[in-house]
Amino acid sequence: MKIASSLAGEFEIDEKYIINFPEGIPAFEEVKEFVLIPMEGKGPFFYLQSVLKADLCLLVAEPFTFFPDYEINIDDEYLSNLGIKEAGQPMSIYLVLTVPEDFKLTTANLLAPLIINPESRQGIQYIGVKTSYTTRHYIFPQEQKSAISGEGR
């Protein structure tokens, strides 16, 4: 299957790699099918590209590269909907990034990670409750310090 992307260009994918988000992703609820495309070889950055909308492409990242202590408690109901029924069953977690003009100021949404069952190819964006995480955490810690203090501007 051929897919067009405004960020990643045009490419061929095997349909078995399509990830289905039955509820869509908040703000894009009508779009259900996406593919993950590694950015520049191996992770931690990926494009999450809509199968049908070339202009819907999110930059996502593996969380533990930037936030090694990241923890999120996902309700069993959501895991069950993904087909994850027992502890230790594989799942992939990605954070949606917001990339400003200055890439060093990129932030990650730790509050609402993307959770994907790599076996069933089902995904959700899980919005955490009772957490101290927000939608904007700097992925480069030194930039957080600079932004808070107002340095480097």
Rosetta blueprint (number, residue, H / E / L):
1 M L
2 K E
3 I E
4 A E
5 S E
6 S L
7 L L
8 A L
9 G E
10 E E
11 F E
12 E E
13 I L
14 D L
15 E H
16 K H
17 Y H
18 I L
19 I E
20 N E
21 F L
22 P L
23 E L
24 G L
25 I E
26 P L
27 A L
28 F E
29 E L
30 E L
31 V L
32 K L
33 E E
34 F E
35 V E
36 L E
37 I E
38 P E
39 M L
40 E L
41 G L
42 K L
43 G L
44 P L
45 F E
46 F E
47 Y E
48 L E
49 Q E
50 S E
51 V L
52 L L
53 K L
54 A L
55 D L
56 L L
57 C E
58 L E
59 L E
60 V E
61 A E
62 E L
63 P H
64 F H
65 T H
66 F H
67 F L
68 P L
69 D L
70 Y L
71 E L
72 I L
73 N L
74 I L
75 D L
76 D H
77 E H
78 Y H
79 L H
80 S H
81 N H
82 L L
83 G L
84 I L
85 K L
86 E L
87 A L
88 G L
89 Q L
90 P L
91 M L
92 S E
93 I E
94 Y E
95 L E
96 V E
97 L E
98 T E
99 V L
100 P L
101 E L
102 D L
103 F H
104 K H
105 L H
106 T L
107 T E
108 A E
109 N L
110 L L
111 L L
112 A L
113 P L
114 L E
115 I E
116 I E
117 N E
118 P L
119 E L
120 S L
121 R L
122 Q E
123 G E
124 I E
125 Q E
126 Y L
127 I L
128 G L
129 V L
130 K L
131 T L
132 S L
133 Y L
134 T L
135 T L
136 R L
137 H E
138 Y E
139 I L
140 F L
141 P H
142 Q H
143 E H
144 Q H
145 K H
146 S H
147 A H
148 I H
149 S H
150 G L
151 E L
152 G L
153 R L
